[in-house]
Every structure is written in structure tokens, then in C-alpha cells.
Amino acid sequence: DERGAGVFVDGWYRSSDLVTVDEDGYVRVVDRKTDLIKSGGDWISTIELEDALCTYPGITSAAVIGVPDDRWQERPRAYVVTSEPVDAQAVRTFLAERFARFWVPDELVVLDAMPLTSVGKTDKNRLRARAAEERPVAP
């Protein structure tokens, strides 16, 4: 099928998922290549941040995207849906106890609902478009 021609290389399906395989053969999905955040030359996994955010009391769903940054190239921004009010600084402190400081999102944006694709997955493209609209244009 022509639609899949670009994703097969030498008979292998290239999904853009990045994984690790441990010594026992277990596969762990690290992130999607397009979702990884490059901040100051280091890579940040959005999946790990999202998983941690979803363990915080009151956060029911989370998505992390990279937003342009003049100094660091990109910085993580977290979008969350909550079942109760959460304190952004408390969430950042919670994450700082689990991750390197540069992984901690600079911003936590609370949404009424997470944008979803037609198949029910988080629509990070819509979040990226929203972030691009919110970014001030340099003079």
C-alpha cells in the first residue's frame, strides 16, 4: 500500500517510537521521536513526566510538550486536567524530587478537558498549536 511506503525500511516498520531493550528482552517505550524535548542539549522524555504527573493527587490526565525557548532551545510545558485545584509550585516540587531540575516544566497549564484525537489519544498537535499562538512574537 502506497500510504505505508515511507514507514517501511528494509522490511522493518519505523513507528518513530523510541524504545530500550533490557538484558532480559523486555522492551520499554521511552517516547515518540517527535515528542522528545531537547533542552540545552539534553533530551527529556515526555512520557516519563506525564506518567509522574498522573500520580499527583488531583491530576486526572497530563500531556507535556516542548515549547521554544531562546536560551535552552526548548523547555517542557505541562498541560493537566484536574479533579480538584492543584498548586503549580507543589506539582513542580513533586517533579523535582523525581527528575533532574532541567526536566521540571516551567509552566503548568490547567485545562478543562484534554484535547483528543478521533481515536481518543491526547492531541499534542493541538497543544503545540495552542502554545504557538500563546508565544509572543519577538519585535
C-alpha positions, 0 to 999 in steps of 0.5 A: 500500500502506497500510504505505508511506503515511507514507514517501511525500511528494509522490511522493518516498520519505523513507528518513530517510537523510541524504545530500550531493550533490557538484558532480559528482552523486555522492551520499554517505550521511552517516547515518540521521536517527535515528542522528545524535548531537547533542552540545552542539549539534553533530551527529556522524555515526555512520557516519563513526566506525564506518567509522574504527573498522573500520580499527583493527587488531583491530576486526572490526565497530563500531556507535556510538550516542548515549547521554544525557548531562546536560551535552552532551545526548548523547555517542557510545558505541562498541560493537566486536567484536574479533579480538584485545584492543584498548586503549580509550585507543589506539582513542580516540587513533586517533579523535582524530587523525581527528575533532574531540575532541567526536566521540571516544566516551567509552566503548568497549564490547567485545562478543562478537558484534554484535547483528543484525537478521533481515536481518543489519544491526547492531541499534542498537535493541538497543544503545540498549536495552542502554545504557538499562538500563546508565544509572543512574537519577538519585535 
